[in-house]
Amino acid sequence: MSWMLQATRRLRREQRGAVLVLSIVMITFIFLPLAALAIDTGQAEHAETQAQAAADAGALAAADAASTTVGQSVAQTNDPSATVPTPGQSGTKYTVTVTSTVNNLLGAFLGKPTTNVSASAVAQANSGGGGASDGFIFASNNSCSGAQGVGAYLNNMTDETVGAVTSIGAVTLDNVNGTTLAAVNLGKSCTWSSGTGQNGNNTPDTITSGPNQVETSFTAWPQPFSSATSACTTSYSGSVTFSSSTTFSNQVICALNGTITFQNVCPAGTVSFIAQSITFGGCNGASFTPYYDGLSYYVTGTSALTLPTGKLNGGTVFAPDATINYVGCQSTCTDSGFFEGLNVTFTGNNVTTFTGIGPTSTGGGASLVQ
């Protein structure tokens, strides 16, 4: 009987050893991989959720501000570790894509150390929102002084129809009679009313909508154009003067460290101009087609840009740190375009209708469309 007892004990020890080995095998090759797989899957799902939220936020911001740059910045802020290429744009629709890379735990042992996740969103400006195409002035100066040339300053306008005026600070109407403004949007609580204008001498007869409180921070439209300098087709190391008639063909003329001067001639053709300052002498009746992204003039410095008489022809004038002066047409005309500067003075000589092509920023916002 003793040999049977010994055999039973030996069998039990062997069974315990087999169970231990089997347990180690199951933990090593089944439970740990399953746990690692669950961690990898959870991390990927979390990254995808974060990427989608960032894409949604970026697309909405882009459509509301009508700016791919704003959309890209907002998406990147919402997912700092992700890659956010320049958003796509089709009309008033903006597409933002966010791509993120996740480090794998199990995958690292299976030859796939990382997983890429991607999310996209498409948004469109609501009617009357940031993408509405009737804004024609955006002034970023936040002063409420109402002095001539401060903020948005409109003068010498009779029976004219113009787009919306947005100013972070003052809006002044001076010698403005019988004129229709699409909207007047104030970025802070500057005193303004449709009855008198701020420090204005006269009253516009028709205003289709009263003042609307909008954002108090400066948002460039349609983009800051800082990237426009990379599009220069002809660059001058210093200043340049054009004194003979020249018709430009699909060009971006740059004098990033100097002044572009037109002396007794006017620009013509299809072209955009970028310089620290731009001056005109003896140019009357200027009219050309804006080339780069609808840009006519971009002044990078602080010197005022006084445009010659003539038509803007749907172009954007961008001078974020300077004053823009528009002086109208030589004779009765209609015009279109957008002015964005520190201050914008619009003198409506002979202009019957000026159609804005910029946003109104009237708070309509944007909505996701897919």
C-alpha positions, 0 to 999 in steps of 0.5 A: 500500500505504501507504494500506491500512496507514494505514486499518488503523491508523486502524481499530485506533484506532477499535476501541480507542476503541469498546472503551473506550467500551463498557467504560465503559458496561458498568462504569457501567450493569451492573457498578456497579449489580450491585455496589450491588444485592449490597451492598443485598441483603447489608445487608438480609439482615444486618439481617433476621438481626440482627432475627430474633436480637433477636426470638428473644431478646426472646420467650424473655426475655419468656416466661421472666420473664412480662414484656412489659417484659423482652422489649422491653428484651432485644430492644432491647439485641440490636438497638439501632438497631431499633424494638421495640414492646411485645410481644404476650401471649396467656396464657403466649405472648409475641410480639416483633416487631423492625423495622429500616431499612436505607439502600440504595446502588442504591435511593437512585438508583431512588427507594427510599433505604431498605428496612424489614426485620421479624422476629417470634418467639413463645415460651412458658414451659416447664412449671415455668418463669418463666411457671408460675402458682403463685408467690405471693411475690417478695421482692427484699431480698437480705439473709440476716439472717432477721430478722422482716420481712426478705425473705420471712417466713411466720408463723402458718400451720397446715395451709395450702396456699400457692403458691411463695415466691421470695426474693432473700435470706432465707426465714423460716418462723415458727410454720408447722405442717402447711403445704404450700409449692409451692416455696421458691426462693432467689436467693442462698446464704442458709442455709435447709433444709426441716428448720428454716427459716432462724431459724424456730421450727417446721417445715413438715410438707410441702414439695413441692419443696426450695429451688432456686437462681434468679436473683440480680437483681430481675425485676419481674412481671408488669411493673414497673407504672411505666406503670400511672400513665398509666392513672389515671382519677381523680388527686389532687394530694396525699393523699385519705381515703375515709371513706364507703362507695364502690363503684368501677367500672372505675377506677384511683385515683391519689395519686402524690404522697400517701397514699390512706387508708381510714378505717372503710371498705373498698374495693369494686367493680372498681378499682386503687389507686396512691399513694406510700403506702396506709393502712387504719384500721378496715377489716375484710373488704376484698374487691374485684376488681382492675381494671388488669392485675390490679393491686390496690395499687401503692405507689411509695414506701417506707412499709410497706403493711399490708393489712386483713383480707380477700381479695385476689381474684386481685390483685397487690400491688406495692411494689418499695421497701417492705414488704408485710404480709398479715394473712389473713382474718376467718374461714376462707377461700381466697384468691389473688393475688401479692405483690411487694415489698422484703419480704413478710410473710404471716400466714396467719390463717384462710387454708386455701388461698392460690393464687399467680398469679405465676411460680415462677422455678424455672429451667424457661426458655422455648422458641420456638414459632414 
